[in-house]
Structure formats: C-alpha cells, structure tokens
Amino acid sequence: MSAVKTRLLERLDDASSPLLQLIDGKKVRQIAETADASTNLPWFGQLMSGPQLFAYLLQVDYWLRSYKVRLV
C-alpha cells in the first residue's frame, strides 16, 4: 500500500478531520481500498489518478487544519 493511501485512510479514521465534512468518507475509503484504484481512476478531467486524488484530499485536510477552517 502506498504511503499517500495509508495517510488518507488514517485521516478517514480520524473523526476530528475537517475533510469528513466535505467528502463521502465511505466512498473515498471504498476507492482507496480497491486494488486498482491507485493506478487508473480518472478524476478531474482525467488529470488525476488515484494517488493524485488521495494527495489532493490530504492537502485539503492539511489546509483546513492549518487555517483552522470551521464549516457550519
């Protein structure tokens, strides 16, 4: 399992992650746990595959935490 996928799964397990308010955590987990998802999942106009999607979601989580963004 790739490091980025592992880190994303850890974020999905973290109930305090602000990312969970923006995404369907169950669906993202399903994508991450699918064996082929990390190599051929097209997303965002075919510019991102699985690893890029996972890294993007981790960056959004980091940004939300760093700037203490609160969604109401």
N, C-alpha and C positions, 0 to 999 in steps of 0.2 A: 504494500500500500504506500502511496506517495506521501511525503511529508505534508503537502498542502491539503490533501484529502483528510489525513489524520487530524490536522489542526481544525479543519472545518467541522469534522464530526465532533471534536471536543467543544467547539462553540455551540453546536446544536444541542449538546448535552448540558450546557450552562444556562440555567433558567434566567440568569440576570443579563444575558446577551440582548442588547437592544435590536440586534438583527432579527430576532424572532418575531418582532412586531411588524416587520416588513415583508417577510417571506413565509411561504408554506413550508415549515420545518420538516414535516413528514415527507413532502415531495422531494425536497432537496436531499434529505437523508436517503431516500429511495434512489435518486440519481447517483449519489456518491457511493452507495453500496453496490450498485450494478457494476459488474466486472468490466464491461466495455465502455461505460460512461466516461471514463477518464481519457479516452482516446478519440472518440468520434462523435461526441454530442455537439451538434451545431447549435449555436446560440448567438444572438445579437448580430444578425446579418451574416452568419457563417464566419465571423471573425474570431469567435472564441469557441474553443472546445472545452471539455470537462475541466482540465487543470486551470485554464484561464478563468472559467466561471467560478471555480472554487476560490481562486486567489482574489478575484474581484469581490466576492462576498466577504472574505476575510478582511479586505481593505475597507469595505463599508462598515463592518463591525468595528474595526480599529478607529476609523474616523468618528463614528458615533460615540465611542467611549472617550476618545481623546478630547473631543469638544463638548463632552457631557450633554449631548443632544437628548432631549426628552420628548417623546412623542405622546401626545394627549388625545 
